[in-house]
Amino acid sequence: MERSSWSPVPLGPVVAGLLDGSLERLTPKVGQVAGAGFLFYPGKVNSLFGESGCGKTWTALVVAAMVLRSGGAVVYVDLEDDAAGVVGRLLDLGKE
């Protein structure tokens, strides 16, 4: 029988592997903030949440523009805006 992704995972071996270095700890490498490291994990689903008007969209767009400027690709999902709104803001940030 195939194991379900909802099956319990024993964490003892994971903790031991992270502590002894046999497992690599995932670290964020996208969206560098001066003096504070990085915000997002490459190749993973990353999201922002918070109160309306706190800067979630602009944070995501600034990081998206950084990735695009470096030649990378971005999948950007915004359930409250359309393509013209997203692209317009990227253009405001200097991404052509």
GROMACS elastic network, one bead per residue, 0.5 to 0.9 nm:
[ bonds ]
;  ai    aj funct       b0    kb
    3     6     6  0.82926   500
    3     7     6  0.68052   500
    4     7     6  0.52852   500
    4     8     6  0.89539   500
    5     8     6  0.83590   500
    6     9     6  0.87035   500
   10    13     6  0.69090   500
   10    14     6  0.76598   500
   11    14     6  0.50466   500
   11    15     6  0.61163   500
   11    16     6  0.85365   500
   12    15     6  0.52879   500
   12    16     6  0.61821   500
   12    17     6  0.85639   500
   13    16     6  0.50348   500
   13    17     6  0.59339   500
   13    18     6  0.85315   500
   14    17     6  0.50675   500
   14    18     6  0.61328   500
   14    19     6  0.85163   500
   14    23     6  0.74434   500
   15    18     6  0.52491   500
   15    19     6  0.61265   500
   15    20     6  0.85982   500
   15    23     6  0.89182   500
   16    19     6  0.51293   500
   16    20     6  0.60234   500
   16    21     6  0.83171   500
   16    22     6  0.82953   500
   16    23     6  0.85257   500
   17    20     6  0.52491   500
   17    21     6  0.57540   500
   17    24     6  0.80099   500
   18    21     6  0.52394   500
   18    22     6  0.64282   500
   18    23     6  0.50165   500
   18    24     6  0.64167   500
   18    25     6  0.63613   500
   19    22     6  0.79076   500
   19    23     6  0.81265   500
   20    23     6  0.77037   500
   21    24     6  0.64541   500
   21    25     6  0.83883   500
   24    27     6  0.89875   500
   26    41     6  0.77530   500
   27    38     6  0.84679   500
   27    40     6  0.83847   500
   27    41     6  0.65923   500
   27    42     6  0.89308   500
   28    31     6  0.83692   500
   28    32     6  0.89682   500
   28    37     6  0.81169   500
   28    38     6  0.54638   500
   28    39     6  0.59099   500
   28    42     6  0.70025   500
   29    32     6  0.73014   500
   29    37     6  0.81985   500
   29    38     6  0.54914   500
   29    39     6  0.71891   500
   29    40     6  0.62369   500
   29    41     6  0.58081   500
   29    42     6  0.64627   500
   30    38     6  0.56442   500
   30    39     6  0.60763   500
   30    41     6  0.61555   500
   30    42     6  0.63494   500
   30    63     6  0.74121   500
   30    66     6  0.86183   500
   30    67     6  0.75648   500
   31    37     6  0.82942   500
   31    38     6  0.52368   500
   31    39     6  0.52927   500
   31    40     6  0.62119   500
   31    41     6  0.89775   500
   31    60     6  0.88048   500
   31    62     6  0.80830   500
   31    64     6  0.80838   500
   31    66     6  0.70535   500
   31    67     6  0.77473   500
   32    35     6  0.86464   500
   32    36     6  0.75381   500
   32    37     6  0.55647   500
   32    39     6  0.64582   500
   32    40     6  0.86145   500
   32    63     6  0.81091   500
   32    66     6  0.89459   500
   33    36     6  0.52957   500
   33    37     6  0.55630   500
   33    38     6  0.58848   500
   33    39     6  0.74346   500
   34    37     6  0.67946   500
   34    38     6  0.86930   500
   36    39     6  0.87142   500
   38    41     6  0.84034   500
   39    63     6  0.87745   500
   40    44     6  0.82817   500
   40    45     6  0.88715   500
   40    46     6  0.63240   500
   40    47     6  0.86485   500
   40    63     6  0.88634   500
   41    44     6  0.56873   500
   41    45     6  0.77752   500
   41    46     6  0.68976   500
   42    45     6  0.83108   500
   42    46     6  0.85990   500
   43    46     6  0.89116   500
   47    60     6  0.85226   500
   48    56     6  0.59482   500
   48    57     6  0.82246   500
   48    59     6  0.86109   500
   48    60     6  0.77698   500
   49    52     6  0.89582   500
   49    56     6  0.67041   500
   50    53     6  0.84928   500
   50    54     6  0.67536   500
   50    55     6  0.85915   500
   50    56     6  0.71637   500
   51    54     6  0.58270   500
   51    55     6  0.87783   500
   51    56     6  0.86246   500
   52    55     6  0.79430   500
   52    56     6  0.82589   500
   53    56     6  0.75669   500
   53    57     6  0.87728   500
   54    57     6  0.86385   500
   55    58     6  0.53402   500
   55    59     6  0.59818   500
   55    60     6  0.86047   500
   56    59     6  0.52034   500
   56    60     6  0.62672   500
   56    61     6  0.86379   500
   57    60     6  0.51740   500
   57    61     6  0.60697   500
   57    62     6  0.85547   500
   57    78     6  0.84505   500
   58    62     6  0.59398   500
   58    63     6  0.84942   500
   58    89     6  0.82721   500
   59    62     6  0.52713   500
   59    63     6  0.63381   500
   59    64     6  0.85794   500
   60    63     6  0.52684   500
   60    64     6  0.60386   500
   60    65     6  0.86088   500
   60    76     6  0.84482   500
   61    65     6  0.60067   500
   61    66     6  0.84952   500
   61    76     6  0.86203   500
   61    86     6  0.78589   500
   61    89     6  0.74419   500
   61    90     6  0.65022   500
   61    93     6  0.82382   500
   62    65     6  0.51489   500
   62    66     6  0.62735   500
   62    67     6  0.87937   500
   62    90     6  0.77694   500
   62    93     6  0.71404   500
   63    67     6  0.62850   500
   63    68     6  0.86238   500
   64    67     6  0.51537   500
   64    68     6  0.61363   500
   64    69     6  0.85519   500
   64    73     6  0.83007   500
   64    74     6  0.62671   500
   64    75     6  0.86705   500
   64    76     6  0.79189   500
   64    90     6  0.82010   500
   65    68     6  0.50268   500
   65    69     6  0.59759   500
   65    70     6  0.85778   500
   65    74     6  0.88452   500
   65    90     6  0.64278   500
   65    93     6  0.71688   500
   65    94     6  0.79942   500
   65    95     6  0.60667   500
   66    69     6  0.51952   500
   66    70     6  0.63700   500
   66    71     6  0.89148   500
   66    72     6  0.86333   500
   66    95     6  0.86609   500
   67    70     6  0.52362   500
   67    71     6  0.65634   500
   67    72     6  0.51041   500
   67    73     6  0.66523   500
   67    74     6  0.71213   500
   68    71     6  0.51427   500
   68    72     6  0.50069   500
   68    73     6  0.59292   500
   68    74     6  0.70919   500
   68    95     6  0.75979   500
   69    72     6  0.72540   500
   69    95     6  0.69677   500
   69    96     6  0.89488   500
   76    86     6  0.87334   500
   77    81     6  0.89665   500
   78    81     6  0.57099   500
   78    82     6  0.75117   500
   78    86     6  0.83057   500
   79    82     6  0.79805   500
   81    84     6  0.81745   500
   81    85     6  0.60296   500
   81    86     6  0.68685   500
   82    85     6  0.53850   500
   82    86     6  0.64212   500
   82    87     6  0.86863   500
   83    86     6  0.52144   500
   83    87     6  0.59311   500
   83    88     6  0.81816   500
   84    87     6  0.52288   500
   84    88     6  0.56685   500
   84    89     6  0.84265   500
   85    88     6  0.51348   500
   85    89     6  0.62715   500
   85    90     6  0.87138   500
   86    89     6  0.53323   500
   86    90     6  0.63256   500
   86    91     6  0.87272   500
   87    91     6  0.61315   500
   87    92     6  0.85624   500
   87    95     6  0.88634   500
   88    91     6  0.50773   500
   88    92     6  0.62482   500
   88    93     6  0.87443   500
   89    93     6  0.63152   500
   89    94     6  0.88049   500
   89    95     6  0.89536   500
   90    94     6  0.65487   500
   90    95     6  0.55191   500
   90    96     6  0.78228   500
   91    94     6  0.50248   500
   91    95     6  0.50178   500
   91    96     6  0.59718   500
   92    95     6  0.74206   500
   93    96     6  0.89363   500
